[in-house]
C-alpha cells in the first residue's frame, strides 16, 4: 500500500483530507465515524500496529483525541484526530486494537475522556478516589491531595 493509494482510499471512503508527509498521514475524523475509520485503516490499509492514543485539551476548543496506527510492512502511518463534545465521550477502539486498552484508561484518568464500549474503564495511574483529571486545563493544580504512595 503506497501513501498515495492510502490517501485516495481515505478520500473515496470518508471524504476526508489526509495531508502530511508521504508516509505519515494526518486525518481529522468525526467522532461518529471513529471506529469505522479505524476498522477501515486496519482491514483495507493494513494498519495493524497500534502506536498510541492520547488526548489534547485545547481549552476553548475542547478536548481532542489523537491516535496513531501504522502499516509496518509498507511504512505507512496514520494519525487520526477527533474533536469531542463537552461531555467528552468517544467510542472505544479496544475491539479493534488490544493495545488501546490501557491507553484509553490513561486518557480517561488524566483527561476524563469516557470511551464508550471499553471493557474496564477505570483509573490506571491515580487512586480510585482521586477527584478531577490532572491534564485538563481547568484542573486546579493547587488542590491539596494526600501523598501518593
Backbone bond lengths (Angstrom), bond angles and torsions (degrees), N, CA, C in turn:
res aa  C-N    CA-C-N  psi(-1)  N-CA   C-N-CA  omega(-1)  CA-C   N-CA-C  phi
1 X - - - 1.452 - - 1.529 108.28 -
2 X 1.304 116.38 118.42 1.453 120.17 177.17 1.524 109.76 -85.70
3 X 1.329 117.34 156.02 1.464 119.58 177.46 1.535 112.43 -58.50
4 X 1.319 117.50 -38.72 1.464 120.24 179.24 1.522 111.03 -63.87
5 X 1.321 116.14 -39.52 1.473 120.27 177.93 1.526 109.96 -66.40
6 X 1.336 117.79 -40.83 1.468 121.73 178.04 1.524 110.51 -61.29
7 X 1.329 117.54 -44.16 1.465 121.32 178.33 1.521 110.39 -60.76
8 X 1.314 115.84 -44.38 1.463 120.92 -179.76 1.538 111.15 -61.62
9 X 1.318 117.07 -44.43 1.466 120.55 179.52 1.530 112.00 -65.32
10 X 1.327 117.04 -40.26 1.467 120.68 178.29 1.527 110.07 -63.97
11 X 1.326 117.00 -44.31 1.462 120.12 179.80 1.527 111.30 -64.91
12 X 1.330 117.32 -41.29 1.464 120.58 179.78 1.525 112.00 -65.29
13 X 1.321 116.79 -44.06 1.469 120.78 -174.02 1.524 113.17 -80.42
14 X 1.332 117.13 -40.72 1.465 120.83 -171.83 1.525 113.95 -114.74
15 X 1.312 118.15 -12.56 1.454 120.28 -178.27 1.520 112.76 67.76
16 X 1.326 116.84 26.83 1.459 122.10 -177.00 1.515 110.33 -105.47
17 X 1.313 116.10 146.01 1.450 121.15 172.48 1.527 108.37 -77.53
18 X 1.311 117.20 146.29 1.465 121.89 179.38 1.521 109.73 -132.68
19 X 1.357 116.67 70.66 1.461 118.42 178.92 1.520 111.23 -74.46
20 X 1.302 115.68 169.56 1.460 120.09 177.81 1.511 110.66 139.44
21 X 1.299 114.11 -177.82 1.454 120.21 175.80 1.522 108.19 -68.79
22 X 1.321 117.53 163.22 1.467 119.60 -175.76 1.531 114.92 -54.25
23 X 1.317 118.71 -33.55 1.459 119.63 -177.21 1.522 113.07 -112.27
24 X 1.318 116.84 11.08 1.457 120.48 179.71 1.521 109.28 -139.87
25 X 1.316 115.54 97.40 1.458 121.63 -175.56 1.525 110.31 -91.56
26 X 1.324 116.58 146.51 1.454 122.23 175.25 1.522 107.87 -123.00
27 X 1.335 115.85 128.55 1.459 120.86 -174.91 1.524 109.42 -132.07
28 X 1.331 117.04 135.69 1.460 121.20 172.49 1.518 107.50 -98.65
29 X 1.335 116.13 117.00 1.456 122.97 -173.68 1.528 109.03 -111.53
30 X 1.335 118.77 133.58 1.461 119.53 173.76 1.534 109.85 -62.77
31 X 1.315 117.00 143.43 1.466 120.84 -176.34 1.532 111.39 -60.06
32 X 1.320 117.93 -29.98 1.472 121.51 179.40 1.531 112.03 -67.30
33 X 1.335 117.69 -20.70 1.472 121.02 -178.87 1.529 112.11 -112.21
34 X 1.331 117.14 14.03 1.470 123.49 -176.03 1.521 111.70 -56.04
35 X 1.306 118.83 -56.23 1.475 122.01 -177.59 1.524 110.50 -67.81
36 X 1.322 116.94 -40.16 1.461 120.22 178.67 1.528 110.95 -59.71
37 X 1.338 116.22 -42.13 1.463 119.78 179.60 1.532 111.46 -62.91
38 X 1.332 116.92 -43.84 1.464 118.97 -177.94 1.526 112.28 -73.09
39 X 1.320 117.68 -29.24 1.468 119.56 173.41 1.529 109.36 -65.15
40 X 1.325 116.45 -41.20 1.461 122.11 176.32 1.531 110.83 -63.23
41 X 1.340 116.70 -45.62 1.466 120.89 -179.91 1.525 110.78 -61.46
42 X 1.316 116.93 -38.96 1.466 120.90 -178.53 1.529 111.45 -70.99
43 X 1.323 116.23 -51.38 1.472 120.12 -172.25 1.531 112.95 -81.68
44 X 1.315 117.57 -44.13 1.462 120.26 -174.41 1.525 112.66 -87.67
45 X 1.336 116.04 -42.50 1.467 119.60 -176.62 1.524 112.89 -92.25
46 X 1.330 117.52 -7.50 1.461 121.32 177.31 1.519 114.85 76.45
47 X 1.329 117.56 19.03 1.476 121.48 -179.48 1.524 109.44 -82.74
48 X 1.320 116.43 83.58 1.461 121.79 -176.33 1.529 113.16 -97.21
49 X 1.329 117.66 -10.50 1.459 121.23 179.80 1.519 109.35 -94.95
50 X 1.324 116.04 118.40 1.463 122.61 178.56 1.518 107.72 -90.26
51 X 1.318 117.29 111.92 1.456 121.43 -174.75 1.524 112.53 -85.99
52 X 1.338 117.77 -56.06 1.461 119.51 179.50 1.519 111.24 -162.93
53 X 1.316 114.80 163.72 1.455 123.74 172.39 1.519 106.96 -144.29
54 X 1.320 116.57 134.23 1.459 121.73 177.28 1.518 108.58 -153.02
55 X 1.308 116.50 -175.05 1.457 121.28 177.03 1.523 109.06 -132.20
56 X 1.313 114.99 162.46 1.461 122.70 175.59 1.518 106.57 -132.83
57 X 1.323 116.82 132.40 1.458 121.15 175.96 1.525 107.33 -99.22
58 X 1.324 116.11 109.90 1.463 121.60 -179.55 1.523 111.30 -92.65
59 X 1.311 117.74 15.83 1.461 126.01 178.87 1.525 111.55 57.72
60 X 1.334 119.26 -91.21 1.464 120.75 -176.69 1.533 112.41 -65.21
61 X 1.322 117.12 -36.28 1.468 120.33 -178.05 1.532 112.53 -83.99
62 X 1.310 118.37 -9.62 1.457 122.09 178.71 1.522 113.68 91.54
63 X 1.321 114.22 -166.74 1.463 120.99 -177.74 1.522 111.47 -87.43
64 X 1.333 113.80 148.99 1.451 121.55 176.82 1.524 107.52 -133.99
65 X 1.324 117.66 131.10 1.456 122.01 175.03 1.527 107.37 -95.03
66 X 1.333 115.63 135.00 1.464 122.38 -178.53 1.526 107.85 -123.44
67 X 1.325 116.47 131.44 1.463 121.14 -177.69 1.529 109.22 -139.01
68 X 1.326 116.52 142.84 1.469 121.11 178.42 1.523 110.30 -126.51
69 X 1.319 115.02 131.78 1.460 122.96 174.35 1.526 107.84 -129.04
70 X 1.332 115.14 155.92 1.463 118.54 -175.17 1.520 112.60 -140.44
71 X 1.306 114.11 148.96 1.457 122.77 169.15 1.523 105.39 -100.82
72 X 1.314 116.53 100.52 1.464 120.95 -174.21 1.529 112.68 -71.42
73 X 1.317 116.90 -26.93 1.465 120.03 179.70 1.525 111.93 -68.38
74 X 1.335 116.74 -41.59 1.460 120.99 -176.91 1.519 113.14 -101.42
75 X 1.319 117.63 -4.51 1.455 121.04 178.41 1.515 114.49 70.91
76 X 1.324 116.77 33.92 1.464 121.22 179.58 1.520 108.40 -111.04
77 X 1.337 116.36 130.76 1.462 120.98 177.64 1.519 110.39 -122.92
78 X 1.322 116.20 144.37 1.458 121.35 178.79 1.522 108.97 -125.22
79 X 1.320 115.50 125.12 1.454 121.55 172.37 1.515 106.65 -105.94
80 X 1.327 116.36 118.66 1.463 121.24 -179.45 1.515 109.47 -111.89
81 X 1.328 115.19 141.62 1.458 121.95 179.84 1.512 108.54 -127.39
82 X 1.331 116.22 148.20 1.455 120.07 173.70 1.522 109.52 -142.88
83 X 1.307 116.22 138.21 1.470 121.95 176.31 1.511 108.31 -85.80
84 X 1.329 114.75 140.45 1.464 119.66 -178.94 1.520 110.58 -106.64
85 X 1.316 114.84 150.30 1.459 121.56 173.59 1.529 108.32 -68.38
86 X 1.322 118.79 167.31 1.468 120.60 -179.20 1.531 115.29 -55.80
87 X 1.344 118.15 -24.48 1.471 119.45 178.48 1.525 112.80 -77.83
88 X 1.335 118.72 -4.32 1.470 125.50 174.32 1.523 113.03 52.92
89 X 1.336 116.65 59.55 1.457 122.37 176.89 1.529 109.21 -119.18
90 X 1.336 114.41 140.33 1.463 121.31 -178.18 1.532 107.64 -145.50
91 X 1.314 119.02 142.10 1.461 119.99 175.42 1.531 111.19 -65.34
92 X 1.312 116.37 144.55 1.462 121.84 -179.56 1.527 110.91 -79.07
93 X 1.324 115.47 146.39 1.466 121.72 175.71 1.524 112.28 -101.60
94 X 1.324 117.73 7.37 1.468 120.06 -176.61 1.525 112.81 -63.95
95 X 1.314 118.39 -23.95 1.461 120.75 176.65 1.518 112.83 -70.31
96 X 1.328 116.72 -23.79 1.462 121.57 179.73 1.524 112.57 -99.98
97 X 1.330 115.92 -38.96 1.462 122.08 -175.95 1.528 109.38 -130.24
98 X 1.321 117.20 116.06 1.464 120.06 177.62 1.521 111.49 -62.96
99 X 1.319 117.51 -29.12 1.451 121.98 179.88 1.520 113.69 -65.86
100 X 1.310 117.76 -14.18 1.469 120.98 179.81 1.524 111.75 -75.15
101 X 1.315 118.20 -18.74 1.463 122.81 -173.34 1.527 112.69 -52.79
102 X 1.299 117.50 -65.13 1.472 120.13 -174.80 1.530 111.89 -72.32
103 X 1.324 117.31 -30.17 1.466 118.67 178.81 1.528 111.29 -68.51
104 X 1.334 116.86 -36.48 1.464 119.39 175.09 1.521 110.72 -68.28
105 X 1.316 117.13 -37.47 1.472 119.56 176.27 1.524 111.05 -63.54
106 X 1.319 117.64 -42.31 1.463 120.91 178.01 1.527 110.58 -63.57
107 X 1.320 116.54 -41.03 1.462 121.42 179.36 1.533 110.12 -64.48
108 X 1.322 116.98 -38.37 1.462 120.68 174.97 1.528 110.43 -64.76
109 X 1.310 116.63 -45.25 1.457 122.09 -177.36 1.528 111.96 -62.93
110 X 1.310 117.17 -46.87 1.462 121.68 -174.00 1.528 114.36 -85.90
111 X 1.363 117.36 -32.48 1.464 120.72 -175.52 1.524 114.10 -115.93
112 X 1.321 118.55 -15.56 1.459 120.89 -179.11 1.520 114.18 82.86
113 X 1.328 118.17 15.97 1.463 121.11 178.34 1.526 108.22 -75.87
114 X 1.316 116.74 124.52 1.469 121.57 177.85 1.525 108.36 -93.19
115 X 1.322 115.82 124.75 1.461 121.32 -179.25 1.525 108.87 -100.88
116 X 1.320 115.86 105.28 1.460 121.80 -179.21 1.524 110.00 -64.77
117 X 1.330 116.29 128.87 1.453 121.82 179.56 1.522 114.05 91.22
118 X 1.324 117.72 1.46 1.466 120.14 178.01 1.528 109.07 -70.35
119 X 1.352 118.57 135.43 1.463 120.69 -175.07 1.534 115.11 -71.51
120 X 1.332 119.11 -21.15 1.470 120.54 -175.43 1.526 110.33 -154.41
121 X 1.327 116.19 62.81 1.461 120.21 -175.79 1.527 110.21 -81.09
122 X 1.321 114.84 99.94 1.466 122.11 175.45 1.516 107.62 -149.53
123 X 1.311 115.54 169.01 1.464 119.93 -177.47 1.532 110.20 -60.63
124 X 1.341 114.14 147.02 1.457 119.62 -178.60 1.526 111.75 -122.98
125 X 1.329 117.96 -26.86 1.466 121.72 -178.30 1.522 112.85 -107.12
126 X 1.320 117.39 -35.46 1.459 122.23 -177.20 1.516 109.95 -106.60
127 X 1.317 116.62 162.53 1.461 120.46 179.72 1.526 109.98 -66.90
128 X 1.319 115.78 155.48 1.461 121.62 -175.83 1.526 113.05 -62.09
129 X 1.334 117.65 -25.32 1.467 119.96 -178.66 1.538 112.68 -92.40
130 X 1.327 118.29 5.95 1.461 121.64 179.38 1.535 108.87 -65.18
131 X 1.308 116.08 137.83 1.455 120.64 179.55 1.521 110.07 -103.22
132 X 1.313 116.11 131.14 1.459 121.49 177.76 1.514 113.16 91.34
133 X 1.324 113.78 -179.35 1.464 121.53 -177.41 1.530 107.19 -132.77
134 X 1.334 117.54 106.33 1.465 123.33 -167.15 1.532 117.58 -60.03
135 X 1.320 120.09 -22.68 1.462 119.42 -177.77 1.531 113.24 -94.98
136 X 1.315 116.52 5.47 1.465 119.54 175.31 1.524 109.64 -82.52
137 X 1.304 116.07 147.76 1.467 121.18 -178.67 1.528 111.94 -64.97
138 X 1.326 117.63 -27.37 1.467 120.05 -178.03 1.526 113.14 -88.68
139 X 1.324 118.67 5.10 1.464 121.97 179.78 1.531 109.35 -77.21
140 X 1.314 115.92 128.20 1.467 120.88 179.76 1.530 109.12 -78.55
141 X 1.318 116.95 107.88 1.451 121.28 -176.11 1.525 112.99 -70.06
142 X 1.322 117.15 -17.46 1.463 119.57 -179.94 1.526 112.75 -93.31
143 X 1.333 118.00 12.25 1.458 122.15 177.29 1.523 109.22 -68.38
144 X 1.337 118.05 126.42 1.472 118.94 179.75 1.537 111.28 -72.61
145 X 1.318 115.07 137.73 1.460 122.10 177.89 1.521 108.33 -133.91
146 X 1.301 114.69 152.19 1.468 119.12 173.75 1.524 108.11 -65.29
147 X 1.318 118.32 149.44 1.471 120.54 178.73 1.517 111.58 -56.47
148 X 1.301 116.21 137.68 1.460 121.64 178.16 1.508 109.55 -79.47
149 X 1.306 117.34 131.07 1.471 121.46 -179.89 1.477 111.77 -123.80
